[in-house]
């Protein structure tokens, strides 16, 4: 018990010290004065993951077609706005895309960049609705470990990013990811319009490939910064590399089962029968099938 007490005290002291090097510009922005709101929302998200399926167990799934159309295309607009603001702000500030330390000044372009990154962080909280819609529509096969890991960690990690490094190298990954999310939510928005759009959505496979390329580029960019001694916090660079590696592994596993190891099904007695495939592949098949109506 004494060891736990020491650990908690040391953690509190470390957090208090870390606040002395946090960005003073953002401390009074919404959600930024304390990690408690971000952690509370994340805990509510995890609670809904447990309670939501139980609530829906004996209920009919909600359709939510119009809601999904509005939501997905709204996310397209939000992510496009973020990417546009980051591109304009970094160009106006004369950013180098290979090495750029954080400028904590109140320069109009730097504040614009920090604001765009704050919206990027907020967007990760809004994306919790992805999971809520899956559960309310009883499409729990889409709530995979990759899905939950991505949504829960991004919101928390980007609070840390905005609190300490809202600018510099942090813009690189956020800009790329925002553009990819424009494409991704555009895909889901079109899919929500109805089955007649399916013939235009053949490019889902390439969206997954682009996402995996993104993680490799992130590792290369952070590795280059570390190698050249770029004056951007090393802890952030190493965290990005480690985080990107986990996504490469998880996305590669999804890609293999979804596009390289698709199960073959035969209809027998009204039931799907897998021919020599694992249940993991069956589950991926169900995920891809469910996406037709997202």
Residue, then its C-alpha position, 0 to 999 in steps of 0.5 A: x500500500x505504501x508503494x502505491x501511495x508513493x507512486x500516486x504522489x510521484x505521479x501528481x508531482x510529475x504532473x504539476x511539474x509538467x504544467x510548468x512547461x505546458x503551452x500557456x496559450x491553451x490553458x483556458x481553452x475549452x477542455x484544456x485546463x484539466x485532463x478530467x473532462x477528456x478522461x471522463x468522456x473516455x470513461x463514459x465511452x467505455x461504459x457505453x461499450x458495455x451498457x449499449x449492447x445490453x440496452x439494445x439486446x431486446x430492442x429493434x435496431x435503429x435505422x438512423x439513415x438521415x442521421x448518418x448522412x448528416x453526421x458523415x458529411x458534417x465530419x467531411x466538412x470538419x476535417x476539411x476545415x482542419x486540414x485547410x487551416x493547418x495548411x494555410x497556417x503553416x505556409x503563412x508561418x513559413x513552416x518546414x515540413x521536415x523539421x519544425x519546433x513549436x513556436x509558443x508565441x501569440x503570432x496570429x499564424x501560430x495561434x491559428x495553427x494551435x486552434x486548428x489542432x484543438x479542433x482536431x482534438x475535438x473531432x476525435x471526441x466527436x468520433x465516439x459517435x461512430x461507435x454509438x451508431x454501430x451499437x444503436x444499429x446493432x452492428x456490433x461486429x464493427x466494434x472491433x479491438x482496432x476500432x475501440x483502441x483507435x477512438x479511445x486512445x486518439x482523444x486522450x493522446x491528442x489532449x496531451x498533444x494540444x496541452x504541450x505541443x500544439x504546433x511544429x511537427x505535430x501539424x504534419x500527422x494531423x494534416x495528413x490524417x484530416x485529409x484521409x478522414x475527409x475521404x473516409x467519412x465521404x465514403x461512409x456518407x455515400x454508403x449511408x445514401x443507400x445500396x444504389x451507391x455501392x457500385x461507386x464504392x469499390x475503392x474501400x480497399x485503397x482507403x485502407x492502403x492509404x491509411x497504412x501508408x500514413x503510418x509508415x510516413x509518420x514513422x519515417x518523418x519522426x525518425x528523420x527528426x530524431x536522426x537530424x536532432x530536430x528541436x521538437x520534443x523527443x518524447x513526442x517523436x518516440x510516442x508517435x513512432x510507437x503508436x504508429x507501429x501498433x496501428x501498422x500491426x492492427x491495420x495489416x491484420x485487418x487488411x490481410x483478413x479482409x482482402x487477402x484471406x476472404x472466407x468463401x461461403x456456401x449456403x447450407x440449410x439456410x446457414x453460412x458455412x465457412x470452408x476452411x476459414x477461421x472465425x476471425x475471417x468470418x467476422x471480417x466478412x460480417x464487418x465488410x457486409x455491414x459496411x454496405x449500410x453504414 
